[in-house]
Amino acid sequence: ARASSCLAIGVAVFLAHLVLLPSDACAIAPTRSFGPAVVAYLRGCGNYAEEGLQAMWALCAGPLMGAVLAAGFNVAKEETAALIASIDDM
């Protein structure tokens, strides 16, 4: 089981890099991308890519949208369970 979980994590990271590389330079860890992008911008580094900061909105908005969706699904699940319980009580 341990070997298969290691393989699954490796494949997931590989697929994340494969999909995200064209869109945001493969920043799968926003905190590790935001700091260097800001410092490179402020220092005027020659290797600074302006697209790095332009893609930061996706790294911030994605987790927030996921949290909102998860909360919505949780509320819907609990309301459905309460409705089913009230029907069963009849």
Biopython code that builds the backbone (N, CA, C, O; Angstrom):
import numpy as np
from Bio.PDB.StructureBuilder import StructureBuilder

atoms = [
    (1, "ALA", "N", (0.835, -1.195, 0.000)),
    (1, "ALA", "CA", (0.000, 0.000, 0.000)),
    (1, "ALA", "C", (0.879, 1.259, 0.000)),
    (1, "ALA", "O", (0.541, 2.259, -0.632)),
    (2, "ARG", "N", (2.004, 1.198, 0.711)),
    (2, "ARG", "CA", (2.874, 2.371, 0.782)),
    (2, "ARG", "C", (3.472, 2.707, -0.580)),
    (2, "ARG", "O", (3.556, 3.874, -0.962)),
    (3, "ALA", "N", (3.879, 1.682, -1.298)),
    (3, "ALA", "CA", (4.480, 1.914, -2.622)),
    (3, "ALA", "C", (3.456, 2.499, -3.581)),
    (3, "ALA", "O", (3.787, 3.366, -4.390)),
    (4, "SER", "N", (2.224, 2.037, -3.501)),
    (4, "SER", "CA", (1.211, 2.561, -4.415)),
    (4, "SER", "C", (0.848, 4.003, -4.063)),
    (4, "SER", "O", (0.538, 4.791, -4.956)),
    (5, "SER", "N", (0.881, 4.360, -2.778)),
    (5, "SER", "CA", (0.590, 5.750, -2.419)),
    (5, "SER", "C", (1.724, 6.668, -2.876)),
    (5, "SER", "O", (1.472, 7.794, -3.303)),
    (6, "CYS", "N", (2.956, 6.202, -2.791)),
    (6, "CYS", "CA", (4.082, 6.996, -3.301)),
    (6, "CYS", "C", (3.962, 7.202, -4.798)),
    (6, "CYS", "O", (4.227, 8.293, -5.303)),
    (7, "LEU", "N", (3.569, 6.171, -5.502)),
    (7, "LEU", "CA", (3.376, 6.277, -6.939)),
    (7, "LEU", "C", (2.228, 7.238, -7.265)),
    (7, "LEU", "O", (2.334, 8.042, -8.191)),
    (8, "ALA", "N", (1.142, 7.155, -6.511)),
    (8, "ALA", "CA", (-0.006, 8.036, -6.749)),
    (8, "ALA", "C", (0.367, 9.502, -6.526)),
    (8, "ALA", "O", (-0.041, 10.368, -7.300)),
    (9, "ILE", "N", (1.135, 9.784, -5.481)),
    (9, "ILE", "CA", (1.561, 11.162, -5.217)),
    (9, "ILE", "C", (2.481, 11.646, -6.332)),
    (9, "ILE", "O", (2.348, 12.777, -6.799)),
    (10, "GLY", "N", (3.396, 10.815, -6.755)),
    (10, "GLY", "CA", (4.301, 11.185, -7.840)),
    (10, "GLY", "C", (3.561, 11.469, -9.136)),
    (10, "GLY", "O", (3.875, 12.431, -9.837)),
    (11, "VAL", "N", (2.588, 10.642, -9.453)),
    (11, "VAL", "CA", (1.803, 10.850, -10.677)),
    (11, "VAL", "C", (0.974, 12.128, -10.557)),
    (11, "VAL", "O", (0.851, 12.873, -11.529)),
    (12, "ALA", "N", (0.402, 12.393, -9.376)),
    (12, "ALA", "CA", (-0.392, 13.611, -9.182)),
    (12, "ALA", "C", (0.471, 14.863, -9.350)),
    (12, "ALA", "O", (0.047, 15.829, -9.985)),
    (13, "VAL", "N", (1.668, 14.849, -8.787)),
    (13, "VAL", "CA", (2.564, 16.008, -8.935)),
    (13, "VAL", "C", (2.995, 16.157, -10.395)),
    (13, "VAL", "O", (3.060, 17.272, -10.911)),
    (14, "PHE", "N", (3.288, 15.041, -11.057)),
    (14, "PHE", "CA", (3.652, 15.097, -12.473)),
    (14, "PHE", "C", (2.524, 15.698, -13.305)),
    (14, "PHE", "O", (2.764, 16.565, -14.144)),
    (15, "LEU", "N", (1.292, 15.239, -13.076)),
    (15, "LEU", "CA", (0.161, 15.763, -13.836)),
    (15, "LEU", "C", (-0.082, 17.237, -13.526)),
    (15, "LEU", "O", (-0.432, 18.006, -14.422)),
    (16, "ALA", "N", (0.098, 17.640, -12.272)),
    (16, "ALA", "CA", (-0.059, 19.053, -11.923)),
    (16, "ALA", "C", (0.960, 19.899, -12.674)),
    (16, "ALA", "O", (0.619, 20.957, -13.202)),
    (17, "HIS", "N", (2.201, 19.443, -12.726)),
    (17, "HIS", "CA", (3.220, 20.177, -13.472)),
    (17, "HIS", "C", (2.886, 20.203, -14.962)),
    (17, "HIS", "O", (3.040, 21.235, -15.615)),
    (18, "LEU", "N", (2.437, 19.091, -15.490)),
    (18, "LEU", "CA", (2.132, 18.998, -16.911)),
    (18, "LEU", "C", (1.008, 19.961, -17.305)),
    (18, "LEU", "O", (1.073, 20.602, -18.354)),
    (19, "VAL", "N", (-0.011, 20.057, -16.467)),
    (19, "VAL", "CA", (-1.163, 20.900, -16.777)),
    (19, "VAL", "C", (-0.897, 22.370, -16.448)),
    (19, "VAL", "O", (-1.292, 23.252, -17.210)),
    (20, "LEU", "N", (-0.237, 22.641, -15.332)),
    (20, "LEU", "CA", (-0.094, 24.018, -14.855)),
    (20, "LEU", "C", (1.105, 24.761, -15.430)),
    (20, "LEU", "O", (1.148, 25.989, -15.360)),
    (21, "LEU", "N", (2.059, 24.066, -15.987)),
    (21, "LEU", "CA", (3.256, 24.741, -16.492)),
    (21, "LEU", "C", (2.944, 25.827, -17.520)),
    (21, "LEU", "O", (3.504, 26.919, -17.425)),
    (22, "PRO", "N", (2.079, 25.575, -18.493)),
    (22, "PRO", "CA", (1.796, 26.633, -19.470)),
    (22, "PRO", "C", (1.028, 27.823, -18.885)),
    (22, "PRO", "O", (1.174, 28.945, -19.369)),
    (23, "SER", "N", (0.218, 27.594, -17.858)),
    (23, "SER", "CA", (-0.648, 28.678, -17.375)),
    (23, "SER", "C", (0.009, 29.561, -16.325)),
    (23, "SER", "O", (-0.128, 30.782, -16.393)),
    (24, "ASP", "N", (0.712, 28.994, -15.366)),
    (24, "ASP", "CA", (1.269, 29.828, -14.290)),
    (24, "ASP", "C", (2.682, 29.413, -13.890)),
    (24, "ASP", "O", (3.072, 29.575, -12.733)),
    (25, "ALA", "N", (3.428, 28.895, -14.815)),
    (25, "ALA", "CA", (4.802, 28.450, -14.577)),
    (25, "ALA", "C", (4.867, 27.391, -13.483)),
    (25, "ALA", "O", (5.868, 27.279, -12.775)),
    (26, "CYS", "N", (3.808, 26.626, -13.351)),
    (26, "CYS", "CA", (3.718, 25.488, -12.445)),
    (26, "CYS", "C", (3.878, 25.865, -10.987)),
    (26, "CYS", "O", (4.655, 25.250, -10.256)),
    (27, "ALA", "N", (3.149, 26.863, -10.575)),
    (27, "ALA", "CA", (3.186, 27.271, -9.182)),
    (27, "ALA", "C", (2.147, 26.479, -8.399)),
    (27, "ALA", "O", (1.054, 26.979, -8.133)),
    (28, "ILE", "N", (2.482, 25.247, -8.028)),
    (28, "ILE", "CA", (1.514, 24.440, -7.291)),
    (28, "ILE", "C", (1.571, 24.732, -5.796)),
    (28, "ILE", "O", (0.765, 24.205, -5.028)),
    (29, "ALA", "N", (2.514, 25.565, -5.382)),
    (29, "ALA", "CA", (2.577, 26.027, -4.001)),
    (29, "ALA", "C", (2.608, 27.563, -4.035)),
    (29, "ALA", "O", (3.678, 28.151, -4.191)),
    (30, "PRO", "N", (1.452, 28.214, -3.892)),
    (30, "PRO", "CA", (1.384, 29.669, -4.063)),
    (30, "PRO", "C", (2.354, 30.446, -3.181)),
    (30, "PRO", "O", (2.919, 31.444, -3.628)),
    (31, "THR", "N", (2.556, 30.019, -1.956)),
    (31, "THR", "CA", (3.447, 30.774, -1.074)),
    (31, "THR", "C", (4.895, 30.697, -1.533)),
    (31, "THR", "O", (5.674, 31.614, -1.274)),
    (32, "ARG", "N", (5.259, 29.632, -2.200)),
    (32, "ARG", "CA", (6.627, 29.521, -2.702)),
    (32, "ARG", "C", (6.818, 30.279, -3.999)),
    (32, "ARG", "O", (7.952, 30.457, -4.443)),
    (33, "SER", "N", (5.738, 30.730, -4.616)),
    (33, "SER", "CA", (5.821, 31.485, -5.856)),
    (33, "SER", "C", (5.628, 32.978, -5.643)),
    (33, "SER", "O", (6.251, 33.794, -6.322)),
    (34, "PHE", "N", (4.767, 33.332, -4.702)),
    (34, "PHE", "CA", (4.414, 34.733, -4.505)),
    (34, "PHE", "C", (5.605, 35.551, -4.005)),
    (34, "PHE", "O", (5.899, 36.612, -4.554)),
    (35, "GLY", "N", (6.281, 35.073, -2.985)),
    (35, "GLY", "CA", (7.420, 35.800, -2.422)),
    (35, "GLY", "C", (8.519, 36.072, -3.436)),
    (35, "GLY", "O", (8.913, 37.226, -3.605)),
    (36, "PRO", "N", (9.027, 35.051, -4.117)),
    (36, "PRO", "CA", (10.059, 35.301, -5.118)),
    (36, "PRO", "C", (9.593, 36.212, -6.252)),
    (36, "PRO", "O", (10.381, 37.010, -6.760)),
    (37, "ALA", "N", (8.333, 36.107, -6.654)),
    (37, "ALA", "CA", (7.833, 36.971, -7.728)),
    (37, "ALA", "C", (7.824, 38.433, -7.288)),
    (37, "ALA", "O", (8.200, 39.316, -8.059)),
    (38, "VAL", "N", (7.397, 38.690, -6.053)),
    (38, "VAL", "CA", (7.363, 40.064, -5.549)),
    (38, "VAL", "C", (8.775, 40.611, -5.399)),
    (38, "VAL", "O", (9.042, 41.744, -5.800)),
    (39, "VAL", "N", (9.680, 39.827, -4.830)),
    (39, "VAL", "CA", (11.062, 40.286, -4.644)),
    (39, "VAL", "C", (11.723, 40.541, -5.992)),
    (39, "VAL", "O", (12.413, 41.547, -6.160)),
    (40, "ALA", "N", (11.526, 39.655, -6.944)),
    (40, "ALA", "CA", (12.116, 39.844, -8.274)),
    (40, "ALA", "C", (11.562, 41.104, -8.936)),
    (40, "ALA", "O", (12.298, 41.822, -9.613)),
    (41, "TYR", "N", (10.284, 41.373, -8.748)),
    (41, "TYR", "CA", (9.676, 42.585, -9.312)),
    (41, "TYR", "C", (10.252, 43.840, -8.654)),
    (41, "TYR", "O", (10.612, 44.797, -9.339)),
    (42, "LEU", "N", (10.337, 43.830, -7.322)),
    (42, "LEU", "CA", (10.825, 45.007, -6.595)),
    (42, "LEU", "C", (12.301, 45.287, -6.862)),
    (42, "LEU", "O", (12.716, 46.445, -6.914)),
    (43, "ARG", "N", (13.080, 44.247, -7.028)),
    (43, "ARG", "CA", (14.516, 44.424, -7.266)),
    (43, "ARG", "C", (14.844, 44.638, -8.729)),
    (43, "ARG", "O", (15.979, 44.977, -9.066)),
    (44, "GLY", "N", (13.869, 44.445, -9.602)),
    (44, "GLY", "CA", (14.113, 44.620, -11.031)),
    (44, "GLY", "C", (15.042, 43.577, -11.602)),
    (44, "GLY", "O", (15.871, 43.877, -12.461)),
    (45, "CYS", "N", (14.909, 42.366, -11.134)),
    (45, "CYS", "CA", (15.772, 41.285, -11.603)),
    (45, "CYS", "C", (15.567, 41.028, -13.088)),
    (45, "CYS", "O", (14.452, 41.130, -13.601)),
    (46, "GLY", "N", (16.634, 40.700, -13.756)),
    (46, "GLY", "CA", (16.579, 40.452, -15.189)),
    (46, "GLY", "C", (15.794, 39.207, -15.548)),
    (46, "GLY", "O", (15.243, 39.116, -16.645)),
    (47, "ASN", "N", (15.736, 38.242, -14.635)),
    (47, "ASN", "CA", (15.016, 37.008, -14.938)),
    (47, "ASN", "C", (13.562, 37.054, -14.482)),
    (47, "ASN", "O", (12.886, 36.026, -14.452)),
    (48, "TYR", "N", (13.080, 38.242, -14.127)),
    (48, "TYR", "CA", (11.696, 38.389, -13.676)),
    (48, "TYR", "C", (10.746, 38.214, -14.853)),
    (48, "TYR", "O", (10.926, 38.834, -15.901)),
    (49, "ALA", "N", (9.752, 37.381, -14.681)),
    (49, "ALA", "CA", (8.725, 37.184, -15.706)),
    (49, "ALA", "C", (7.445, 37.839, -15.215)),
    (49, "ALA", "O", (6.893, 37.441, -14.189)),
    (50, "GLU", "N", (6.974, 38.836, -15.939)),
    (50, "GLU", "CA", (5.791, 39.578, -15.508)),
    (50, "GLU", "C", (4.562, 38.685, -15.391)),
    (50, "GLU", "O", (3.654, 38.974, -14.612)),
    (51, "GLU", "N", (4.531, 37.604, -16.161)),
    (51, "GLU", "CA", (3.399, 36.692, -16.092)),
    (51, "GLU", "C", (3.275, 36.049, -14.712)),
    (51, "GLU", "O", (2.196, 35.601, -14.325)),
    (52, "GLY", "N", (4.380, 36.006, -13.976)),
    (52, "GLY", "CA", (4.350, 35.394, -12.653)),
    (52, "GLY", "C", (3.393, 36.082, -11.711)),
    (52, "GLY", "O", (2.629, 35.417, -11.012)),
    (53, "LEU", "N", (3.418, 37.395, -11.677)),
    (53, "LEU", "CA", (2.487, 38.123, -10.817)),
    (53, "LEU", "C", (1.092, 38.197, -11.424)),
    (53, "LEU", "O", (0.100, 38.262, -10.698)),
    (54, "GLN", "N", (1.012, 38.187, -12.745)),
    (54, "GLN", "CA", (-0.295, 38.249, -13.385)),
    (54, "GLN", "C", (-1.105, 36.986, -13.133)),
    (54, "GLN", "O", (-2.335, 37.037, -13.149)),
    (55, "ALA", "N", (-0.458, 35.874, -12.904)),
    (55, "ALA", "CA", (-1.161, 34.611, -12.666)),
    (55, "ALA", "C", (-1.471, 34.383, -11.192)),
    (55, "ALA", "O", (-2.114, 33.392, -10.846)),
    (56, "MET", "N", (-1.030, 35.278, -10.322)),
    (56, "MET", "CA", (-1.255, 35.086, -8.886)),
    (56, "MET", "C", (-2.740, 35.093, -8.516)),
    (56, "MET", "O", (-3.130, 34.468, -7.530)),
    (57, "TRP", "N", (-3.566, 35.787, -9.288)),
    (57, "TRP", "CA", (-4.988, 35.823, -8.965)),
    (57, "TRP", "C", (-5.563, 34.403, -8.961)),
    (57, "TRP", "O", (-6.415, 34.077, -8.134)),
    (58, "ALA", "N", (-5.100, 33.568, -9.881)),
    (58, "ALA", "CA", (-5.617, 32.201, -9.955)),
    (58, "ALA", "C", (-5.184, 31.395, -8.731)),
    (58, "ALA", "O", (-5.931, 30.546, -8.245)),
    (59, "LEU", "N", (-3.985, 31.663, -8.240)),
    (59, "LEU", "CA", (-3.489, 30.930, -7.076)),
    (59, "LEU", "C", (-4.207, 31.343, -5.793)),
    (59, "LEU", "O", (-4.257, 30.574, -4.832)),
    (60, "CYS", "N", (-4.755, 32.537, -5.776)),
    (60, "CYS", "CA", (-5.519, 32.993, -4.609)),
    (60, "CYS", "C", (-6.999, 32.674, -4.764)),
    (60, "CYS", "O", (-7.652, 32.265, -3.803)),
    (61, "ALA", "N", (-7.527, 32.857, -5.960)),
    (61, "ALA", "CA", (-8.956, 32.651, -6.185)),
    (61, "ALA", "C", (-9.333, 31.166, -6.182)),
    (61, "ALA", "O", (-10.422, 30.806, -5.736)),
    (62, "GLY", "N", (-8.457, 30.320, -6.668)),
    (62, "GLY", "CA", (-8.769, 28.893, -6.747)),
    (62, "GLY", "C", (-9.111, 28.267, -5.403)),
    (62, "GLY", "O", (-10.174, 27.659, -5.271)),
    (63, "PRO", "N", (-8.238, 28.397, -4.395)),
    (63, "PRO", "CA", (-8.575, 27.824, -3.093)),
    (63, "PRO", "C", (-9.812, 28.461, -2.460)),
    (63, "PRO", "O", (-10.589, 27.781, -1.790)),
    (64, "LEU", "N", (-9.995, 29.764, -2.673)),
    (64, "LEU", "CA", (-11.186, 30.418, -2.119)),
    (64, "LEU", "C", (-12.459, 29.878, -2.771)),
    (64, "LEU", "O", (-13.447, 29.613, -2.085)),
    (65, "MET", "N", (-12.435, 29.716, -4.089)),
    (65, "MET", "CA", (-13.610, 29.158, -4.773)),
    (65, "MET", "C", (-13.859, 27.713, -4.335)),
    (65, "MET", "O", (-15.006, 27.298, -4.176)),
    (66, "GLY", "N", (-12.789, 26.958, -4.143)),
    (66, "GLY", "CA", (-12.938, 25.590, -3.660)),
    (66, "GLY", "C", (-13.550, 25.533, -2.278)),
    (66, "GLY", "O", (-14.377, 24.666, -1.997)),
    (67, "ALA", "N", (-13.148, 26.457, -1.405)),
    (67, "ALA", "CA", (-13.706, 26.503, -0.054)),
    (67, "ALA", "C", (-15.187, 26.866, -0.082)),
    (67, "ALA", "O", (-15.989, 26.283, 0.648)),
    (68, "VAL", "N", (-15.548, 27.831, -0.929)),
    (68, "VAL", "CA", (-16.957, 28.227, -1.041)),
    (68, "VAL", "C", (-17.794, 27.067, -1.577)),
    (68, "VAL", "O", (-18.884, 26.799, -1.071)),
    (69, "LEU", "N", (-17.287, 26.381, -2.598)),
    (69, "LEU", "CA", (-18.011, 25.227, -3.136)),
    (69, "LEU", "C", (-18.156, 24.115, -2.090)),
    (69, "LEU", "O", (-19.224, 23.517, -1.961)),
    (70, "ALA", "N", (-17.094, 23.846, -1.356)),
    (70, "ALA", "CA", (-17.153, 22.805, -0.328)),
    (70, "ALA", "C", (-18.156, 23.171, 0.755)),
    (70, "ALA", "O", (-18.910, 22.313, 1.215)),
    (71, "ALA", "N", (-18.174, 24.443, 1.170)),
    (71, "ALA", "CA", (-19.141, 24.880, 2.178)),
    (71, "ALA", "C", (-20.561, 24.753, 1.646)),
    (71, "ALA", "O", (-21.464, 24.333, 2.370)),
    (72, "GLY", "N", (-20.759, 25.117, 0.377)),
    (72, "GLY", "CA", (-22.090, 24.990, -0.220)),
    (72, "GLY", "C", (-22.552, 23.545, -0.280)),
    (72, "GLY", "O", (-23.706, 23.247, 0.030)),
    (73, "PHE", "N", (-21.669, 22.652, -0.673)),
    (73, "PHE", "CA", (-22.020, 21.233, -0.712)),
    (73, "PHE", "C", (-22.323, 20.710, 0.688)),
    (73, "PHE", "O", (-23.235, 19.902, 0.862)),
    (74, "ASN", "N", (-21.569, 21.162, 1.683)),
    (74, "ASN", "CA", (-21.801, 20.721, 3.051)),
    (74, "ASN", "C", (-23.170, 21.187, 3.556)),
    (74, "ASN", "O", (-23.899, 20.420, 4.186)),
    (75, "VAL", "N", (-23.512, 22.444, 3.275)),
    (75, "VAL", "CA", (-24.822, 22.962, 3.688)),
    (75, "VAL", "C", (-25.930, 22.174, 2.999)),
    (75, "VAL", "O", (-26.905, 21.779, 3.639)),
    (76, "ALA", "N", (-25.783, 21.945, 1.704)),
    (76, "ALA", "CA", (-26.797, 21.188, 0.969)),
    (76, "ALA", "C", (-26.933, 19.772, 1.511)),
    (76, "ALA", "O", (-28.043, 19.254, 1.633)),
    (77, "LYS", "N", (-25.806, 19.148, 1.835)),
    (77, "LYS", "CA", (-25.829, 17.782, 2.384)),
    (77, "LYS", "C", (-26.549, 17.750, 3.724)),
    (77, "LYS", "O", (-27.363, 16.863, 3.978)),
    (78, "GLU", "N", (-26.246, 18.726, 4.587)),
    (78, "GLU", "CA", (-26.874, 18.747, 5.910)),
    (78, "GLU", "C", (-28.361, 19.057, 5.817)),
    (78, "GLU", "O", (-29.157, 18.482, 6.558)),
    (79, "GLU", "N", (-28.749, 19.959, 4.917)),
    (79, "GLU", "CA", (-30.169, 20.261, 4.738)),
    (79, "GLU", "C", (-30.917, 19.059, 4.188)),
    (79, "GLU", "O", (-32.051, 18.793, 4.587)),
    (80, "THR", "N", (-30.290, 18.334, 3.278)),
    (80, "THR", "CA", (-30.905, 17.132, 2.722)),
    (80, "THR", "C", (-31.063, 16.071, 3.812)),
    (80, "THR", "O", (-32.098, 15.408, 3.888)),
    (81, "ALA", "N", (-30.047, 15.911, 4.647)),
    (81, "ALA", "CA", (-30.125, 14.933, 5.736)),
    (81, "ALA", "C", (-31.223, 15.321, 6.722)),
    (81, "ALA", "O", (-31.953, 14.456, 7.206)),
    (82, "ALA", "N", (-31.349, 16.622, 7.027)),
    (82, "ALA", "CA", (-32.398, 17.074, 7.941)),
    (82, "ALA", "C", (-33.774, 16.852, 7.336)),
    (82, "ALA", "O", (-34.705, 16.470, 8.045)),
    (83, "LEU", "N", (-33.916, 17.086, 6.042)),
    (83, "LEU", "CA", (-35.186, 16.876, 5.364)),
    (83, "LEU", "C", (-35.560, 15.397, 5.377)),
    (83, "LEU", "O", (-36.713, 15.046, 5.628)),
    (84, "ILE", "N", (-34.596, 14.541, 5.109)),
    (84, "ILE", "CA", (-34.856, 13.095, 5.123)),
    (84, "ILE", "C", (-35.230, 12.640, 6.532)),
    (84, "ILE", "O", (-36.123, 11.809, 6.701)),
    (85, "ALA", "N", (-34.548, 13.184, 7.545)),
    (85, "ALA", "CA", (-34.862, 12.819, 8.926)),
    (85, "ALA", "C", (-36.274, 13.260, 9.294)),
    (85, "ALA", "O", (-36.991, 12.534, 9.982)),
    (86, "SER", "N", (-36.677, 14.446, 8.838)),
    (86, "SER", "CA", (-38.031, 14.922, 9.171)),
    (86, "SER", "C", (-39.090, 14.096, 8.448)),
    (86, "SER", "O", (-40.183, 13.893, 8.977)),
    (87, "ILE", "N", (-38.778, 13.619, 7.246)),
    (87, "ILE", "CA", (-39.725, 12.771, 6.518)),
    (87, "ILE", "C", (-39.842, 11.418, 7.206)),
    (87, "ILE", "O", (-40.933, 10.855, 7.291)),
    (88, "ASP", "N", (-38.709, 10.887, 7.701)),
    (88, "ASP", "CA", (-38.715, 9.602, 8.391)),
    (88, "ASP", "C", (-39.496, 9.664, 9.704)),
    (88, "ASP", "O", (-40.056, 8.658, 10.140)),
    (89, "ASP", "N", (-39.534, 10.839, 10.336)),
    (89, "ASP", "CA", (-40.237, 11.004, 11.607)),
    (89, "ASP", "C", (-41.750, 11.024, 11.421)),
    (89, "ASP", "O", (-42.492, 10.832, 12.385)),
    (90, "MET", "N", (-42.211, 11.250, 10.210)),
    (90, "MET", "CA", (-43.666, 11.335, 9.975)),
    (90, "MET", "C", (-44.335, 10.029, 10.093)),
    (90, "MET", "O", (-45.551, 9.940, 9.924)),
]
sb = StructureBuilder()
sb.init_structure("model")
sb.init_model(0)
sb.init_chain("A")
sb.init_seg("    ")
for serial, (resi, resn, name, xyz) in enumerate(atoms, 1):
    if name == "N":
        sb.init_residue(resn, " ", resi, " ")
    sb.init_atom(name, np.array(xyz, "f"), 0.0, 1.0, " ", f" {name:<3s}", serial, name[0])
structure = sb.get_structure()
